[in-house]
Amino acid sequence: HTKALQYLLSGKNEKNLELINLGIGEGVTVLEAIKAFEKVSGQDLNYKIGPRRPGDVIAVYADPSKAQSMLGWNPQLTIEDIMRSAWAWQQKHLG
């Protein structure tokens, strides 16, 4: 990403290493992710809904606030955009 490269070259990052999350900032359930993938790929996924397992987390999402404050970066893609991109990569590289 251009803004990330500009930041690295700016000298503001003395370690030349910075972890920055580029998520959409919204929680997505596993079922929502499955449905988004099915919609954009036209493929039905084989899944089974079962009880929560020990250690399963309630929610996970990527918080882009650090990217927003450090780089002026804001998410522009939806979960469907992300799944569409992942599916296109899969088809191109793994057939």
Residue pairs with C-beta under 8 A, 6 or more apart in sequence:
1 22
1 71
1 73
3 71
3 72
3 73
4 20
4 71
4 73
7 13
7 18
7 70
7 71
8 16
8 18
18 70
20 66
20 67
20 70
20 71
21 62
21 63
21 64
21 66
21 67
22 62
22 64
22 67
22 73
22 75
23 61
23 62
23 63
23 64
23 75
24 61
24 62
24 64
24 75
24 77
24 78
24 79
24 82
25 61
25 62
25 63
25 64
25 65
25 75
26 61
26 79
27 59
27 60
27 61
28 36
28 61
28 79
29 59
31 49
32 79
33 79
33 83
34 45
34 47
36 79
36 80
36 82
36 83
37 43
37 45
37 83
37 86
37 87
38 44
38 45
39 80
39 83
40 80
40 83
40 84
40 87
41 83
41 84
41 87
64 73
64 74
64 75
67 73
67 74
68 74
77 85
